[in-house]
């Protein structure tokens, strides 16, 4: 696996999945960091363009078999979509100071904050030791999460958790700080005009409003994205420059070294925290967790964020991708009698390429 630090050439736009066209009455908002399939699509598209492959040839699979084996192939009447050997981890928001790169993740949803004597206090919610009520939920031994203390005023944490903060959290300790978004990137709203491409002039009454992301770039700090890709895809990438995001924006990338991975927890009480969105057939859960955590695993509590909808545009097919609901990053699942998870914490809809290979279902885990 190769890790890349990706820096914006100017600004980026990774538009949310709501329909948008010039003349409509809302702003085209950006998502940052982009969703995994956006990054995977950008990397695979850059590889195909570097090889001189047209989208029509790719759609018909009239491509060197070795290239298809590396980046996968689109679905057709007789074959389902394939992902080949392509694998992606992330993307993650990141900051670089000199040669040191620090990744950031959304704070776990059981991490809470409260104001105390003018200072911000952080704490971790925990499952209640026993059930204090009856429930008709479809699993036994469900326990609510208790606030870190009996004090009032505990709220959900905003912002970003760096690797030091995440390491402390996984050891059961409250992080010392949470980083606010403006310390890493800013958003800029811009006005544009719809264009009549037949005469190359502005169309009447087609004013639009779009939001762009500008990662901070100062004398001492560069913000950007970190993504992991398989060695074969890295070898096939065009040198140093990627087309990334809406409006044909570009980015520079550089291979980096990342810290060692977090050790797996011991079997038993395991907590799984999503670092990228995940898809499950029943919204926030599958039929069974045994695929990830063993046949004896029992979900006893969870802190799940509001569903996010993800779609996109299929360049090979020239059509939109299906709109699906995903569990957001930061969601937390508590299990008992579980074995450590060793594969992406997500399912894949029938007929789609492996969502785990595309970067969905990224996670960290710890004992609780």
C-alpha positions as CSV (number, residue, x, y, z in Angstrom):
1,X,0.0,0.0,0.0
2,X,1.3,3.4,-1.0
3,X,0.2,6.6,0.9
4,X,-0.1,9.9,-0.9
5,X,-0.3,13.4,0.4
6,X,-2.5,15.4,-2.1
7,X,-2.3,19.2,-2.2
8,X,-4.7,21.5,-4.0
9,X,-3.4,23.5,-6.9
10,X,-6.0,26.2,-6.2
11,X,-9.4,25.4,-4.7
12,X,-11.5,22.2,-4.8
13,X,-15.2,21.4,-5.3
14,X,-16.6,18.1,-4.3
15,X,-20.3,18.7,-4.7
16,X,-22.9,17.0,-2.4
17,X,-25.4,14.6,-4.0
18,X,-28.4,16.9,-4.2
19,X,-29.4,17.7,-7.8
20,X,-28.1,21.1,-9.0
21,X,-28.3,23.2,-12.1
22,X,-27.8,26.9,-12.9
23,X,-31.0,28.9,-12.1
24,X,-32.1,26.7,-9.2
25,X,-32.6,28.3,-5.8
26,X,-30.0,26.8,-3.6
27,X,-26.2,26.7,-3.3
28,X,-24.1,23.8,-4.6
29,X,-22.4,22.8,-1.3
30,X,-19.0,21.0,-1.2
31,X,-18.3,17.9,0.8
32,X,-14.8,17.8,2.4
33,X,-13.0,15.5,2.5
34,X,-14.6,13.9,-0.6
35,X,-16.4,10.6,-0.3
36,X,-14.3,7.5,-1.0
37,X,-15.9,6.7,-4.4
38,X,-15.1,10.3,-5.6
39,X,-11.4,9.8,-4.8
40,X,-11.4,6.3,-6.2
41,X,-13.1,7.5,-9.4
42,X,-10.6,10.3,-9.8
43,X,-7.6,8.0,-9.4
44,X,-9.0,5.3,-11.8
45,X,-9.9,8.0,-14.4
46,X,-6.5,9.5,-14.2
47,X,-4.9,6.1,-14.8
48,X,-7.1,5.4,-17.8
49,X,-6.4,8.9,-19.3
50,X,-2.7,8.3,-18.7
51,X,-3.0,5.1,-20.7
52,X,-4.8,6.9,-23.5
53,X,-8.1,5.0,-23.1
54,X,-11.3,6.6,-24.2
55,X,-14.4,6.2,-22.0
56,X,-16.2,4.6,-25.0
57,X,-13.5,1.9,-25.2
58,X,-13.6,1.5,-21.5
59,X,-17.4,1.1,-21.4
60,X,-17.1,-1.6,-24.0
61,X,-14.1,-3.2,-22.3
62,X,-11.9,-2.7,-25.3
63,X,-8.9,-2.2,-23.1
64,X,-5.7,-3.9,-22.4
65,X,-6.7,-6.8,-20.0
66,X,-3.8,-6.0,-17.7
67,X,-5.2,-2.4,-17.3
68,X,-8.7,-3.8,-16.6
69,X,-7.2,-6.2,-14.0
70,X,-5.6,-3.2,-12.3
71,X,-8.5,-0.6,-12.2
72,X,-11.6,-2.8,-12.8
73,X,-14.3,-2.6,-15.4
74,X,-17.8,-1.1,-15.7
75,X,-20.9,-3.2,-15.8
76,X,-22.5,-4.2,-19.1
77,X,-25.4,-6.4,-20.2
78,X,-23.6,-9.6,-19.4
79,X,-21.2,-8.7,-16.6
80,X,-21.3,-7.0,-13.3
81,X,-19.0,-4.1,-12.5
82,X,-15.5,-5.2,-11.3
83,X,-12.9,-3.4,-9.2
84,X,-9.8,-5.5,-10.2
85,X,-6.8,-5.2,-7.9
86,X,-7.6,-1.6,-7.1
87,X,-7.7,-0.8,-3.3
88,X,-8.1,2.5,-1.6
89,X,-7.9,3.7,2.0
90,X,-9.4,7.1,2.9
91,X,-9.4,9.8,1.9
92,X,-8.5,11.6,5.1
93,X,-8.1,15.3,5.9
94,X,-4.4,15.9,6.6
95,X,-1.9,18.6,7.5
96,X,1.8,18.7,6.7
97,X,4.5,20.6,8.6
98,X,7.9,20.0,7.0
99,X,8.2,16.3,6.3
100,X,5.7,15.4,9.0
101,X,2.1,14.6,7.9
102,X,-0.8,14.3,10.4
103,X,-4.1,12.8,9.5
104,X,-7.5,13.9,10.9
105,X,-10.7,12.0,11.4
106,X,-14.2,13.0,12.4
107,X,-14.6,12.7,16.3
108,X,-16.3,9.5,17.3
109,X,-19.9,10.2,18.2
110,X,-19.5,8.9,21.8
111,X,-16.9,11.7,22.4
112,X,-18.7,14.5,24.1
113,X,-17.9,18.1,25.3
114,X,-19.2,20.5,27.9
115,X,-18.3,24.0,29.1
116,X,-16.8,24.0,32.6
117,X,-15.6,27.2,34.2
118,X,-14.9,28.7,30.9
119,X,-12.9,25.7,29.6
120,X,-13.9,22.9,27.2
121,X,-14.1,19.5,28.9
122,X,-14.0,16.4,26.8
123,X,-15.3,13.0,27.8
124,X,-16.3,9.6,26.4
125,X,-19.8,8.2,26.8
126,X,-20.0,4.5,27.8
127,X,-22.8,1.8,27.7
128,X,-24.9,1.6,30.8
129,X,-23.9,-1.4,33.0
130,X,-27.4,-2.8,32.8
131,X,-30.7,-2.3,31.0
132,X,-33.0,0.0,32.9
133,X,-36.0,-0.3,30.6
134,X,-37.8,-2.7,28.2
135,X,-37.4,-2.4,24.5
136,X,-38.8,-4.0,21.3
137,X,-35.6,-3.4,19.3
138,X,-34.6,-6.5,17.3
139,X,-31.7,-7.6,19.6
140,X,-31.2,-8.4,23.2
141,X,-29.2,-6.7,25.9
142,X,-29.5,-3.3,24.4
143,X,-27.9,-0.6,26.6
144,X,-28.1,3.2,26.2
145,X,-24.9,5.3,26.3
146,X,-24.4,7.2,29.5
147,X,-22.8,10.7,29.4
148,X,-19.2,10.9,30.7
149,X,-20.5,12.3,34.0
150,X,-23.8,13.2,35.7
151,X,-23.1,16.9,35.0
152,X,-25.5,18.5,32.6
153,X,-24.6,20.2,29.3
154,X,-22.8,17.4,27.5
155,X,-23.0,17.8,23.7
156,X,-21.7,16.2,20.5
157,X,-18.2,17.2,19.5
158,X,-17.6,19.1,16.2
159,X,-14.4,19.5,14.3
160,X,-11.5,17.0,13.7
161,X,-9.5,14.6,15.8
162,X,-5.8,14.3,15.0
163,X,-3.8,11.1,15.3
164,X,-2.6,11.9,18.9
165,X,-6.2,12.6,19.9
166,X,-7.4,9.4,18.3
167,X,-4.7,7.4,20.0
168,X,-5.7,8.8,23.4
169,X,-9.4,8.1,22.7
170,X,-8.6,4.4,21.7
171,X,-6.9,4.0,25.1
172,X,-10.1,5.2,26.8
173,X,-8.7,8.7,27.6
174,X,-10.3,12.0,26.5
175,X,-8.3,13.8,23.9
176,X,-6.6,17.0,24.9
177,X,-8.1,19.0,22.0
178,X,-10.3,18.9,18.9
179,X,-9.2,20.9,15.8
180,X,-11.8,23.3,14.3
181,X,-12.3,23.2,10.5
182,X,-10.9,26.8,9.9
183,X,-7.6,25.7,11.2
184,X,-7.4,23.3,8.3
185,X,-9.5,24.6,5.4
186,X,-11.8,27.5,4.5
187,X,-14.9,27.6,2.3
188,X,-15.5,30.2,-0.4
189,X,-18.8,30.9,-2.2
190,X,-18.6,32.0,-5.8
191,X,-21.1,33.2,-8.3
192,X,-21.2,31.7,-11.9
193,X,-23.2,32.0,-15.1
194,X,-24.7,29.2,-17.1
195,X,-23.1,29.1,-20.6
196,X,-24.7,28.5,-24.0
197,X,-22.0,26.4,-25.5
198,X,-23.3,26.8,-29.1
199,X,-22.4,30.5,-29.1
200,X,-20.0,30.6,-26.1
201,X,-22.0,33.3,-24.2
202,X,-23.8,33.5,-20.9
203,X,-27.4,32.2,-20.8
204,X,-30.0,34.5,-19.5
205,X,-31.4,34.0,-16.0
206,X,-28.9,31.1,-15.2
207,X,-27.0,32.5,-12.3
208,X,-25.7,29.9,-9.9
209,X,-24.0,29.8,-6.5
210,X,-21.3,27.3,-5.6
211,X,-19.1,26.5,-2.6
212,X,-15.4,25.7,-2.9
213,X,-12.9,24.4,-0.4
214,X,-9.5,26.1,0.1
215,X,-7.1,24.0,2.2
216,X,-4.9,26.2,4.2
217,X,-1.4,26.8,2.8
218,X,0.9,28.9,5.0
219,X,4.6,29.2,5.6
220,X,4.5,26.5,8.2
221,X,1.6,24.3,7.3
222,X,0.0,22.8,4.2
223,X,-3.4,21.1,4.4
224,X,-4.7,18.6,2.0
225,X,-5.7,15.0,1.7
226,X,-4.1,11.6,2.5
227,X,-5.1,8.5,0.7
228,X,-3.7,5.0,0.5
229,X,-3.7,3.1,-2.8
230,X,-2.4,-0.3,-3.9
231,X,1.1,-0.5,-5.4
232,X,-0.1,-1.3,-8.9
233,X,-2.4,1.7,-9.1
234,X,0.4,3.9,-7.8
235,X,2.7,2.7,-10.6
236,X,0.1,3.5,-13.2
237,X,-0.7,7.0,-12.0
238,X,0.4,10.0,-14.1
239,X,3.4,11.6,-12.5
240,X,2.7,14.1,-9.7
241,X,-0.4,15.8,-11.0
242,X,-4.1,14.6,-10.7
243,X,-7.3,16.0,-12.0
244,X,-9.5,16.1,-8.9
245,X,-12.9,17.6,-8.1
246,X,-15.4,19.6,-10.1
247,X,-14.7,22.1,-12.8
248,X,-11.5,20.3,-13.8
249,X,-9.5,21.3,-10.8
250,X,-6.1,19.8,-10.3
251,X,-3.9,18.7,-7.4
252,X,-0.3,17.7,-6.7
253,X,0.5,14.4,-5.0
254,X,3.6,13.0,-3.3
255,X,4.3,9.6,-1.8
256,X,4.7,9.7,2.0
257,X,5.2,7.5,5.0
258,X,2.4,7.2,7.5
259,X,2.7,6.1,11.2
260,X,2.3,2.4,11.9
261,X,-1.2,1.0,12.1
262,X,-3.1,0.7,15.4
263,X,-2.8,-2.7,17.0
264,X,-5.8,-5.0,16.9
265,X,-7.8,-5.3,20.2
266,X,-8.2,-8.5,22.1
267,X,-11.4,-10.6,21.6
268,X,-14.3,-9.8,23.8
269,X,-15.7,-6.3,24.2
270,X,-14.8,-4.4,21.0
271,X,-15.8,-1.0,19.8
272,X,-15.7,-0.2,16.1
273,X,-15.5,3.4,15.0
274,X,-16.0,4.4,11.3
275,X,-13.4,6.6,9.7
276,X,-15.1,6.7,6.3
277,X,-18.8,6.2,5.5
278,X,-20.3,2.7,5.3
279,X,-23.2,1.1,3.5
280,X,-25.5,-1.5,5.2
281,X,-28.5,-3.2,3.7
282,X,-30.8,-2.2,6.6
283,X,-29.7,1.4,6.9
284,X,-27.3,1.4,9.9
285,X,-26.9,-2.3,10.3
286,X,-26.8,-5.6,8.3
287,X,-28.7,-8.8,9.0
288,X,-25.8,-10.1,11.1
289,X,-22.5,-8.9,12.3
290,X,-20.8,-12.3,12.1
291,X,-19.1,-11.5,8.8
292,X,-16.9,-8.9,10.6
293,X,-16.8,-9.8,14.2
294,X,-17.5,-13.6,14.5
295,X,-20.7,-15.6,15.0
296,X,-20.9,-14.9,18.7
297,X,-20.7,-11.1,18.4
298,X,-23.6,-9.2,20.0
299,X,-24.3,-5.5,19.3
300,X,-25.2,-3.9,22.7
301,X,-25.0,-0.2,22.0
302,X,-24.3,2.3,19.2
303,X,-23.9,6.0,18.5
304,X,-24.9,6.4,14.8
305,X,-24.9,9.8,12.9
306,X,-27.6,11.0,10.5
307,X,-27.5,9.1,7.3
308,X,-25.7,10.8,4.3
309,X,-26.8,10.2,0.7
310,X,-24.1,9.5,-1.9
311,X,-24.5,9.3,-5.6
312,X,-22.2,10.5,-8.4
313,X,-21.7,10.4,-12.1
314,X,-20.6,7.3,-14.0
315,X,-18.3,8.6,-16.7
316,X,-18.1,5.2,-18.5
317,X,-21.9,4.8,-18.7
318,X,-22.7,8.5,-19.0
319,X,-25.4,8.4,-16.4
320,X,-25.9,9.1,-12.7
321,X,-25.0,6.4,-10.1
322,X,-27.8,5.2,-7.8
323,X,-28.5,7.3,-4.7
324,X,-27.9,5.4,-1.5
325,X,-27.9,6.1,2.2
326,X,-24.7,5.6,4.1
327,X,-23.7,5.6,7.8
328,X,-21.4,8.6,8.3
329,X,-17.8,8.6,9.6
330,X,-17.6,8.9,13.4
331,X,-20.4,6.4,14.0
332,X,-19.6,4.0,16.8
333,X,-20.7,0.4,17.4
334,X,-20.2,-1.5,20.8
335,X,-20.0,-5.3,20.7
336,X,-19.6,-8.1,23.2
337,X,-18.2,-11.6,22.5
338,X,-16.5,-10.3,19.4
339,X,-13.3,-11.1,17.5
340,X,-11.3,-8.2,16.0
341,X,-12.5,-7.0,12.6
342,X,-10.0,-7.6,9.7
343,X,-11.9,-6.3,6.6
344,X,-13.7,-3.1,5.6
345,X,-16.7,-2.5,7.8
346,X,-19.3,-2.2,5.0
347,X,-21.5,-4.1,2.7
348,X,-21.7,-3.8,-1.1
349,X,-25.0,-3.6,-3.0
350,X,-25.7,-6.3,-5.5
351,X,-24.1,-5.6,-8.9
352,X,-21.7,-3.0,-7.6
353,X,-17.9,-3.2,-7.3
354,X,-16.5,-3.9,-3.8
355,X,-17.3,-0.9,-1.7
356,X,-14.6,-1.8,0.7
357,X,-12.0,-1.7,-2.0
358,X,-13.3,1.7,-3.0
359,X,-12.6,3.1,0.5
360,X,-15.9,2.7,2.2
361,X,-16.1,1.1,5.7
362,X,-12.8,2.4,7.0
363,X,-12.5,1.9,10.7
364,X,-10.5,1.8,13.9
365,X,-11.3,-0.5,16.8
366,X,-10.5,-0.9,20.4
367,X,-11.5,-2.8,23.6
368,X,-13.9,-1.0,25.9
